[in-house]
Structures are given as C-alpha cells and as structure tokens.
Amino acid sequence: MTTSEAEAPSRLAQAVIEYLTRSVDHPFATLVKAEGLVLDVEVEPELAQDRVVPILPVEPLRLIFSPGDTSSPIVLSRRADFPFGLVHTLQGWGESGLALCVWEEAWQDISRMLTGQVLVERLRDWLSRTAAGSLHQEEQGLEPLIPTTAHTLIIPPGPPRGPWHIVGASKHDGRWTVRLDPTPRTDVSGVLPFAVFGLELPSQVHAALRARPYDLGSLIGLARELGGNLVASLGEWLVEPAQLEHAVDRHVLLLVSVPKRRTLEGPDETVEVWAYQPSGTLADLGEQLGHTFTYREGAAADTVRAMPPGSVADLGAIELQGWRVVQRLDRTSARDHAAVPNRSDAKLVAIGAGAIGSNVVLNTAKSGIGAWTIIDDDVVLPHNTVRQAYGDALVGFSKAEALAHEVNQLLAEADAKSHCADVLRSDAQAEDLAQADLVLDFSASPAVVGHLSDQREVRRAASFFFSPDGSDLVILAEDAARELRLDEIEAQYFLAVATEPSLAGHLDTARVDRIRYANACQDLTRPLPPWQVQSLCGIAAGQLIALVGSPKAAASIWRLDPANAAVAPVMLPLSQVHRHASADLRVVVTEAAMKMIQGLRAAAVPNETGGVLVGTFDVVRGVAHIVAALSAPPDSRQAPTHFVRGARDLRPIVEGMAARTAGRLHYLGEWHSHPDRVAARPSGDDEKVFAYLAKHLHPGGAPYAMMIHGERDTWLRVGWQGRATLEGTMAHATERRS
C-alpha cells in the first residue's frame, strides 16, 4: 500500500457519521467517537423478549474502515462479556474485541449499494437475528473453523482421509493449484513440488471462527487445543524414507482434517480441511524440528538423513502460508450445486447420442443426476459438431464411446459406460436396460419406442425427440409402475397433435431445405441453429431431472418460436387403457376413446348411433392402438333398432388427422351402439358389416376393428392379415366400480 493509499479517507465512514449525526429520523444507533477510520457506535437492535442469545438493547460496536474503502469494514464488539463462541464471529482480536462476521457477499459488489443507513441497518439485523437464534439457518452448511487464503488445494470428494498423493500441480499468476487423490497415478512423472502430510483431529462443534495461525507454533497450539498432537505425528512422518528422498527439492503441505458437527451430541456432518505451507523446504522443516540433517555435498546433490530427535527451533518463527481447500464434486455434491431436490442416485440408459442425447446427457450428468450407459452405433461426423456435444477432435470416434468419455471427465465418478451397438439388433446391452431405473430414447425412432414398450424387463422408459423442423421438443414418459407403456403414450400424443389447435403445424410443416453432407442416398441433414438445439436441450435436461424424481407418466410438447425465442409448453392429457392380446396380436383401447363413445351413445338415446375408429398400428409388432371414436356423419341413418353410418365430410376429417400427424393416425374400423337391455354382441347385420370390412381392408394389410357399445360393456373384434382374429370385452367404468 502506498502512502497516499494509506492516507485515503473512507467515504463509507463519512456516510455513517453523516447518517448518525444529521438524520431527522431515529437511526437506532448513536455515534460515540470518531477517530479517522475508526468509529465507536452504539446500535439498538430490534429484540424479542425470549432471546436465544443474550444480545443487549444497546450494543457497543467498533467499526474499522479501510483507506479508500478498498475492503469491507471490520466490525468488533466493545462489550467484554459479549457471548463467546457464536457462529459468524471471529476470535483472536484480543483487546480490540470480538469480530462479527457480517459480510458474506463480495465486497466489490455489495459496496456499490452500501450507504451509511444500509450499513447501520445491516448491523441491527445481524444482532436481532443472532438474539433470535436465526442467524445461521438449519439448512445452511456448517461454518468454517478458520479462514483460508492464497493457493488452492483440490481434494477428492467424501470424507477426506489419506494417504494423500499429488496427481496434478500447476502454477498460474504465481499461485499454485494442486490436486490430491488417495490413489497414486502412474502418469505423474518427475519430482513433484510438494510432499503432503495429513493429520485428523477429534470432532468439533462448529462455532466462532478462530484466528488463522500464521506460524507453525500457532498451528501446533491450535491442534493441541482441539485434541491433537501435530508435533509427534509430523516428526514420525518426516523421517520416513519417502520424505527423505528429494527433501531438498520439495516443499511441505500440512493437511489437518477436522470432523464437524452441529451440536455436541449430534453426528458429524462434514469434515473441514486446513492446508498450510511452512516456509522453506521439507529438508528445512526436518532440521527445524530436530529430526533430520542435510549433508551438503558440494556440486553433488544434497542428501537428507534421519537423526535422533534433537533441539527444536523457534516454531513461532516458521511462517505458514494458508491454502484454500476445495473438494472435487461427486454426483451427490453436484446435485447440491445444481439445486436438484432428488437426493438419490439413478441408473440411466441413453439410446442415441445425437443432438438431443449428447447435450441432455451432459447437462444432466453435470447435475449429478445419474450413472449413465450410452448406446449408439453411429460415429461422429464433421457436421455433427454443429449441434452435438462433440468437437472436431472426436470426429471418427464412436458416439457412444465419445459421449461416455466426456461424461467421465465431469465429476469424480468415472463410471459412464458405452455400447457401440444398435439396440434393435443386439442383446449385448440387455442387462443394462433391465437394471436401469429409466431408459431414455433419444433416437427419434418409432421402432425404438415399440421395442422398449415390448421389453418386460425394462423398469421404465421415456422418449425425447424434436419435431421435424427442430422447433418443438416432445417428452413422453411412462409411469414408474408402467401402467402406461411408451407406445401407448405415443399414440395419445398423435391424437393430441391431430386435435389440439395450439399444436397446429407441429408435425406437418417439416423443412425441406436439406444439406447433403456425403454422397450416399440418405446422407442428408436439416440445418438447425445450435442456439435452438441448446435451448430445447436445456429444457429437456430440466424435465428429465424432474422425471427421475417423479413416478408419474408425462407427455408434453415445448414449442419454441425461433423469431423471438419464446417457449410455450403444452401439457398433454393421458388416458388409461384397455389391453387385449393374443399370440400374435395386441390391441390397446384408451379409456378416453371409450368415454367418447359413451357420450355419443347417451346423446343419441333412444336411437342407435355410431361412427369410425381412429388410431395407429405397427405391422412389424402386430400392435394397434385405438385412440378416438368419431361421431356419426350428418347423412347417417339412426333409429332405436338400427344404425347405418353415412360418409358426408368423413374423408376430409380422417385425412386431415393423418396429415397433421405425418401419417401416423389412420382409420381403424367402425363402432356403433346397442340400446339398453340389448347385449353388446354382434347381430346378423353386424356380422355382415365385419365381413365387409374384412373383404375390403384385409388384403391391404392394415388392421380393421369393430366395437359395439352397450349399456354395461363394449365388445371388440379386430382382424389383421396373417393373424388370428382377436375378440374381447371391456366393462364400463360404472360397472367396474360396482
């Protein structure tokens, strides 16, 4: 500090004087004395009658300001009997008083808004909350026992227990950053700059900050005060052969681990680690403690040897430089930093490591959300680097392996696995699918959705994909009990796309401006801005985190307007289903479709009514989903004993639903109602209708269904080329409740 800086006044000190002496409103504080940068004041906090801590109605404080307000003011209590040992206080100021820790923010930030009045009110608030016992909240972490500064030491996650091995050391702007690990690394070569000594002290209750020791004698005294013997342990360590070798070339890092608890009877919650570097080398420290001797051999390298314990130097003269200690993140601590409420770990499988998969996996892995297995049979190509999480250096590598490698660089756990395989053609990853808490389909492949739906061993599955033009994100997820399978949710999603006005254009406005990135027929890709991909993938990662913590099924579409970056979520309703299966055919009818029919029947009574069935099907798997029942066209003939469906305006409706769903919704057959007290079973005329359907639809290869809705139940028959006809009944909701 220059002379001019030392003589610089404090604007903040003058502001406090001005406020306390000239304010027309009662400032709840009094200026007692002002001498340069030191103000003595008496502060009147707001106190309740039942105080947890004996704070007085008037507390004498001393404020010590820095020249030019370059650092935060020091706040001292001038009361000799101020409560000792409180958290957010600092011991060691001696006759000057006990320091109160009233600043947690960065001084350069808070100082810009700090007036004299704000400072006084902050002191009053600190005293009021201390009196009420609410200054340190239950959810806050434990306070440090001593402050630290200077260089940085990175230690492994979890309880810090040795032995310690340096696995990395770098220097930047004169400051060291050293990484430690319990396991030595074979790729660390040469003489490392430090030797590491570790000592664990007995458990302590977090309380007031203690003054930081600036010399070895003070550190030894502090360790003794806390129940440890640093001198004896350090002396034994100094004469070990590993320390004697290269002792003249290395410095010492003293690590002291202190378990901490909230109360005397409570469990240990964390471990605080202090790191100090004594002045001089390891050889110097050994000589100062009287345990080693250095042989000076002229031009040859000096050697250090153990000797019987001898005289000890003035330990107070051995200066200590304090290091800050930072733990590496594991998934548990990453969840804390990412504000993830779910505290448990999860096993996750990603199928597809493309634009969505690579970005979502990395985002959720950074949040500590799960242990990942990545499945993809593709390789990284140059155009992938635009919107996928790969750089040019990974071009040509397996996407699955590259993504697993990237995930393993994020946190302490390096357990991400990869399978370079097609999930539809290989059983190598079957065990990973079965053991996963959630299997994520990022492939945008209907075949994968069907495959996961059919796998009984899968515990739960979800699918994340973009709309064809990349402006919408779709999330479909099973519930934890799999009461709804993924393909059943997908079928209901298609119905919502076909009928919900807010989803207009979601699937039927795909871009046609494709880029050919190679010379094969299918080597085409759509241009898509990276910011758009990252925006939707950020939402996807957040929704995935929520999904892992919730057992409920989910279906949502997040619509991004590229013109203004506005995102509009559309939450889709989901219906329970009725399942019918035979050896080679499975038919699913949604409860929502049943309620549509039930409402149309009730509105037509006493007449019969009917209409057409709409849904999706999968020829390869032999699965059909009936998701909607349309009402009778206006030219239909309805009477109490018969119904003949008309055709007016029906074709545009069905074709429009197909167009809005990129051809996924189809006509699947007919439905009609029977009057009360008439069984929901086919009459002779009904059999003729089904025969007509079989004659005209069977050769085309699509499934065809007939449903008869009665008073108590609904009858179903489905035919399909190459498969035996399936029949079933569904009791109505009121009947099932009885």
N, C-alpha and C positions, 0 to 999 in steps of 0.2 A: 504494500500500500504506500503510495507516495504521500508526501507531507500535505499536499493540497487535498488529497482524498481524506486523510485523517482529520483535517480541519473542517471538512464539509459539514454543513448543518443537516438536520433531519427535517424534511418537510412534514413528515408524519408527526414528529414530536411537537412541532409548532401547531399542527392542526388539532392535536389533543389539548394543548394548552388553551387554544382559542375556544374550543368547544366547552371546556370545563369552566372557563372564566367569563365567557360572554354569552353563553346560551340563555335565551329567555325562558326556555322550558327546563324543567328539572332534569338534569343529566344523570341523576342517580349515581353520581361519582363526584369526588372533591379533589382538587389539586392541593397537595400538602407542600411539596417543594419541587423546584425545577433547577437543576444544575447541568447546563449543557445538554448532553444526550441522555441524562438520567432524570426520570420523573418519578416522584413518590406520589401515589394517589391512594384514595380510599374509595372502594367500589361497593355499591349496595345491590346485591343480587336479590332476585325475587325468590323467596323461600317458603316452603310449606312448613306446617307445624311438626309433622312427623318426618324429620330428616334422617336419612340413612347415614350420612356423613356430617359431622359437626362443623358445618360452614356457618360463620357468624353473619349477622345482619350487615355489618360493615367489615370488609376485609382489606387490610393494608397491603398494597402491592407496589412493587418497584418495576418500572419499565426502562429497559436499557436499549436505546436505539442505535442503529449503525450509522456511521457517517454517510450522508447521501442516500440513506435507506437502501443500501445495497443488499441487505439481508434482513430477515424478519426480526422484530424486536424480541429481546429476551424478557420473559415475564417471571418475576420472582415474588414469592410470598414473604412479607416482612414480619409475619407472625411467628414467634418462636415455637408455639405449640400447634402450628398447622398440621393436620393429620399426615402422618408419615407413611410411606409405602403405598400410596394410591397409584393405580394405573394412570397413565397420562401425566405423570410427574417425573422429574429428573433429579436424582440425588447427586451430591458432590459439589455444590456451590458454596459449601462452608458457611462462613459468616454472612455471605451475601444473601442467603436464603435458599429456599427450595424452589426449583424451576417448575413452572406449569407448562405443560405441552399443549398449547392452544392452536398450533398451526399444523395442519396435515396437508394442505394444498401447496403447490409450488409457489414460492414467494413471488417470482416474476409475474405470475398470473393474478394472484389474489391482491397484490399491492396496487394494481391498477384500479381497484374498486374500493380501496380502503380509505375511508375518511376518518376523522377523529371520532365522530359519533359511532360509526360502524365498529371501530376498534373497541370502544368502551362497551358497546352492547355485546360484543363477542366475549369480553371478559365476564360480563354479568351472566351471560348464557352458560359459559363454562362452569362458573361457580354454582349456578342454580341446578344444572344437570348433575354436577358432582354431588351436591347435597341430596338430590333425589335418588342417587344411585343409578342414573340412567345415562351417564356419560359414555360408558362402554356397554354397547348392546350385546345381548346374548348371542346374536348371530354373527357378531364380529369375531375375527380371529384373535388369538392371544397377542398381547403386546410384546415387543422385544424387551430383553433384559438390559441390553446395552446397545448404543448406536454404532453403526459401522460406516466406513468411507473407503475411498481410494480404489484399489484394484478389485477385480471380480473373480470369484471362485464359483464354478458351476459344479454342483454335486448331484448324484443320482437321486431319483425320486424315492419316496418312502422314508422310513426311519434311517437316519444317516449313521450307519455302523461300518467300521473299517473291515479289513485293511483297505488303505487308500492307494490307488495307482493313478499317476498322471497319464491321461490318454490324449491330451492336446494342450498346447500352450502357444499363445500368440500375443504380440505387443502392438498397440496402436496408440499413437499420440502419447507415448511414454507410460501407458497403463497396460498392465498385464490382464489377460483373461485366461484362466487355467481351468481345464476340465478334469474332473476326477471320476473314477469308476472303481467298483470293488474288484473287477476282473482286469488284469493287465492286457494290453493289446500288443500283438506281435509286430504291428506295422509302425510302432513308435520307436524310432531309431535315434542314436546319438545320446549325448549326456543331457538329461533334462535339467532345466534351470532351477528346479526346486526339489527338496525332499520333504515329505509330508508326515507329520506326527499327529496322532489323534488320541484324545482323552475324553471319556464320558463322565460327567458329573452326576450326582444324585438329582432326582426330580425336584423341580422348584415350582412354587406358585407364582404366576405372573403378577407383577405388582409395579412399583415405580421403576423407571429407568435408573440404572446405576451409572455412575460416571465411567466413561470408557477408559480403560487402562492404557497409558501411553508408554509404559516401560515394563520390562519383564517382571520386576519385583512387584508391581501393582497387579499384574495378571496372576502371579503366583498367590498373592494375598487374597484376591477375589476368589480364585479357585478354592483356597483353603476355607474361606468364609462360607462357600457353598458346599463344603464337604468333600473336596477332592485334594489329592496330593500331586500337584503338577511336577514338583521338583524330582521326586523319586521316579515317576514314570518317564519323565523326559531324560533323566540320567541313564536309565536302563536302555532306552531307545538309542541314545547317542553312540553307544559302544557296540551296537550290532554291526556285523560285517557289511551289510548293505548300506549302512550310513557312512562307514569309514571310507568306502570306495568313492572317489570323486568328491570327497567332503570339501575340498578347497575350491571346487568349481560350482558348488550349488548353494543356494540359499535355503532357509527353513520356512516352512509354513506350519504354524501351530494351529491345529483344529481342536476346539473344545466343544463338545456336544452336551447340551443341557435339555433333558426332557422337561416339558412344562405342562402344568395342569391349571384348571380354573380355580379350584378350591383344594384345600389340604386333603380332604377325603376323596376328591374326585379322581377319575382316571387321567393318565397322560393323554393330552390331545395332540401335541406336536413336539418336535424337537428343534430347538434353536442351536445354530452352529456359529461359533465365533472363529474367525480366522485372523491370525496375526503373523506378521513377518518381522522377526527380530533383525536389527541392524547387523551387518556382517554376514559371513558365510557360515555354513554348517561347521567347518573346522573352527571358526572363531567362537561359535557358541559352545562347542565342546570344551575348548580351553577355558572359557569364562566360567563354566560350571565345574571345572576341575576334573573332567572325565577323559579328555584326550590330549594328545600332544602332537604338534605338527613338526615333522622333520623337514627342514629346509635343505634341499639338495642341489643348490646352485642352478645350473642350466637344466638339470633333470627335473621331472615333475615332483612336487612336494608330496609327501605321504603323511597320512594321519593314522595314529595308532591309539588304542585304548591304554589307559594307565590307571593305577589305583586312585580312588577319589582323593582329590587334593583341595587346595584352597579355592574358594569361590569368590569371583569378582563382585563388585558392587552391582547387584542386579537392577537397581534403580537407574543405573547409567546405561543399561541396554535398551535402547529405544525400540518401540513397537510401531509398526505401520499396520493399521487396521484395514482388512479387506471386507468387502461386502460378499455375502454368501447367497447364492441363488440356486434353487433346486430345479433340475430338469423337470419337464412336465411328463406325467404319465396320463393315461386316459382319465383317471379319477380327478386329478388336478386340472386337466384341460377342461373337464365339464364345469368346474368351478369358474374358470376364466371365461368360458363361453356361456355362462348363465343357463346351463342345461339342468332342468329340475330333476330329470330322471337320474337316479344315483347308481343304478345297477348297470353292469356291462352287458353287452349283447353280441351274439354271433350273427353276422350279416353276410349274405352272399349276393354279389352283384353279377348279373348276367348281362354282358355288354359293357364295354369300356370306351364308348364313343363320346359324342358331345355331351350328352346328359350324364352317362355313367361316370366318366372320368372326373368331371367337375363336381358332381354331387358326392361321389365317394371321397374326394379330397376334402371338400368342405365339412362333411360330417366326421371324417377322421380327425380333422383339426379340432373338432368339438369334443373329441373323446367318446364318440357315441358307440363305437363297437369295434370288434375284431373282424376284419374283412377277409373274404375269399373272393377273388375276381376270376370270372370265367369269360373268355373271349377267344375266338380262333383267328382273329384278324391281326395284321401288323400295322404299325404306324407308318402312314404315307405322308408325303410332304404337305398336301392340302389339309391334313388333319390338324396341323399345328395352328391353324387359324382359330378354331373354336374348341379344340380338345385340349386337355391338360398336359400336352407334350411339347417339348422343344425340338429343334432341328437335330440335336444330338441323339434323340431317341428314334429317329426315322429308321425304319427297317427292323426294329425290335418288336417282339410280341407285345400287343397292347396290354394283355393281362399281366405279363411279367413287368412291363414298364410301369404300369399303374401301381402294382404291389410294391415295387421298388420305391416309388415316390411316397406312398403311404408310410413305408417303413422308415423314411427319413424325418417324419414329423414329430414323433413322440418317443419316449423311452422304450415302449414296447415295439418290437420289430417282428410282429407275428402275422402280418398280412401274407396270404398265400395266393397262388395263381394257378390256373389251369388253362393252357392254350388248347382249347377244345370247343367243339360245337355241342352245346348242351342237348341238342336233339339227336345227336349221333353217337354220343359217348356216355358210358356209365361210370367213367373214372371219377366223376365228381359227385356220384350218388350219395356217398356218405356225408359230404359237406352239405348237400341240400337237406338231408334228413336231420342233421344236427343243428342247422341254423334256426335262430329264433325268428328270422324274417328273411325271405328270399326276394330280392329286388330285380325285376325285369326292366332293364334299360335298353333292350334291343329293338323296341318298336316292332316286334314281330308277333302277329296273331298266333303263329304256330307255337311260340314260346308260352304265350298266355294259356293256350289249350294244354300244352304239356304240363305246366305247373299245376293247372287245375285238376289234372288226372292223377297226379302223384299223391297217393295217400300218405306217403312218408313225410311229405313237406308239412311243416307245422303251420306256416302262414306265408302268404305270397302277396306281392304288390307289383304294380306296373306303373312306370313313369315314362311318358313319351311326349313329343311335341306334335302339334298339328302340322299338316303338310307344308304350310308356309313358314313354320317356325315361330309364329306369334303367340301361340297358346300352349300352355303346359297342362297336361292331363295327369291326374293322380288317381289310381284305382287301387284299393287295398282291401284285402279280406279282414274279417274279424279274427280274433285270437282263437275262437272255437271253430272257425271255418264253417259257420252256418251258411255263409255265402261264399261260393268259390269264385275265383278270379274271372273265369269266363262268364259266370252268371252276372257279375257286376259289370263286365264289359258290355254284355247285351243290353243291360238297362241304361248304360251310358249312351249307346247308339240311339235308343228311344228318346232320351233327353235331347240329343243333338237334333233329332228329326222334328221334335215338337216344341222345344223351348225357344221363343223368339229371341232371347238375349244371346243365343248361340248361333244365330244366322251367319253362314259363311265359315263356320268352324272347320268343316271338312271338305266343302265343295268349292273352295277357291284356292286350290293349290297352285303354287308358282309354276310357270313353265320355263323360266329363264335358267336353264341348267348349264353347268360348265362341264366340259369333258376334261378329266384330269389324266386320262390314259387312253389307250387305243382299243380296249375291249368294249364289247357292245354295252355292258352295264356300268362302265366306268364314267358315271355321271354323278354330279353333286350339285345341290342347290346353293347359291350364295346366301350367306346368312351372317349378319353383323355380329362380331364377338360380344359386344356390349349387350345385345339382345339375348344371346345364349347365357351369358353370365347372370343377367338379371333374373331370368326364369330359373336357372340352376340354383341361384341363391334362395329363391322361394322354395324350390324342390327340397333343398337341404333342410331348411327350416321345417317344412312339413314332414319330412322323414324323421326328424328328431321327435316331433310331436307324435308321430305314428308309433314309434318304438315305445313311447310311454303310455300309449292308449290301447286298450283291447278292442276298440270298436272298428267296424268296417267304415270305409270312407270312399267318396267319389267326388272329385272337384275338378274344375277347369279354371285356370288362371289366364285371363285374356290380357295380353299386352298390346297397347296401341303404340306402334313404332313412331308415330308422329309426335307424341307428347310424353311417352314413357309411362303413361298411366296404366295401372294394372287393376282389372276388375275381376274379383273372384266369383265364381258361380258354383254353389254347393248343390250337388245333385241328390235327390231323394233316392233311397234304396228300399226295395221291397223284398220281403221273404219269399221263398219259392217252394213249389211242389215238385218233387223229383220222381220220375218214372224211368225204370231201366229194365232192359232185357240183356241177353247175352251179347248182342252187338248193336244196341241202340239205347240212347239215353235222351229223354225229353224232359225239359225243365219249363214249368209254367209259373210265372210270377203271380204273387198274391194281388199285385196291382192290376194285372190283366183280369183276374177273377172278379175283382171289385168293379172294374169297368163293365163287365158282362152283367154282374148282379144289378148295377144301377140302371143299365139299359133295359133289362128284363122288368124291373119294378116300374119303370116309366111306361112300358108298353102294356102292362096288365089291363084288361083280361086277354089281350092279343098275344100271340107268339111274336117274337122278333128275332133278329139275327144280324149277321154281318161277316166280315172276314177277319182272319187272324194274321198278325204280322210278327216277324221275329227274325232270328239269324240261325244259320246252321253251319256245320263243319262236316264236309263229306268224308274227310280222312278219318276223323274220330267217331263219326256217327252220332253227333250231338246236335240237337235242335233246341232253341230257346224261343218260347212264345212269350212276348213281352207286351203285346197290345191287342185289343179287340176293337175294331172299328164298328160304328153304328150302321144300321140298315140304310142303304142308299134311298133317296126320295122316291124312286119308282118301284120300291119293294111292295109286295102284297102281304099284309098281315091280317090274321083272323084268329079267333080263340082256338081253332083246331089245326091251323096250318100256317106256314110262312114260306114265301118264295122271294129270295133275295133278288133285288134289281141290280143295275150296273151303272146308273147315271152318276157321273162325276167321280166314280171309284178309281178308275185307272190313273187320273192325274194325282190323286191323293197318294196312292201306293208308290207311283213312280217318283213323286216328289220326296217321299221319305227315303227312297233308295238314293236319290241324287244327293240329299243333304248328308247322308252317311257314307258317301263314297262306295255305294253299292252293297253295304253290309245288311241293311234291312230288306226283307223280302215278304211277299205274300206266302203264307204257310198253310192256308186252308180256310175252313168255314166253321162258324159257330151259329147255333140257334137255341132258343129256349123252349121248354115244355111248360104247360100250365101246372098250377098246383095240383097235387094228388095224382100227377102223371109221372111215372118214373123217368129219370134222365137216362133212358136207354134207347137205342136206335129202333125206329119203326121201320116198316117196309119201305116207305118213301125215303127214310134216312139212309137205308142201305143202298138205295138206288143212287142217292147223291154221292155217297162214298165211292161207289163203283164208278161213277162219272169222274170223280177226282182221280181215281187210280188209272182210268183209261187215258186221261189227258195229261196227267202230271208224272205218272210212274216212269214212262220212257225218258222223260227229260232228266231224271237223276236227282231231282230235288225232293225233300220230304213233303208230305201232304197230310194234313190233320183235320179231324172233325171233333168238335166239342159240343156236347148237349148240356145245357144248364137247366137244372130242375130246381125244385123247391128246397131240397136238402143237400144235394150233391151235384157234381158235374162229372160227366162221363167223357173220356178222351180215347180216341183211336188215332194212331199215327202209322202210315205206311211209308216205305222207303225202298228204293230199288236195291235188290240184293240182300235185304234184311227182312226178318220175320216181322209181321205186323204187331204193334205193341198196343195194349189196352190198359186203362187204369181209371180210377175214380178219385175225386177229391171232395172230401166233406167240406161243407161251407163253414165259415168261422163260427156262426151261431150254433151250428150243430156240434162242432168240436168242443165248444165251451160247455155244452150240456153233458 
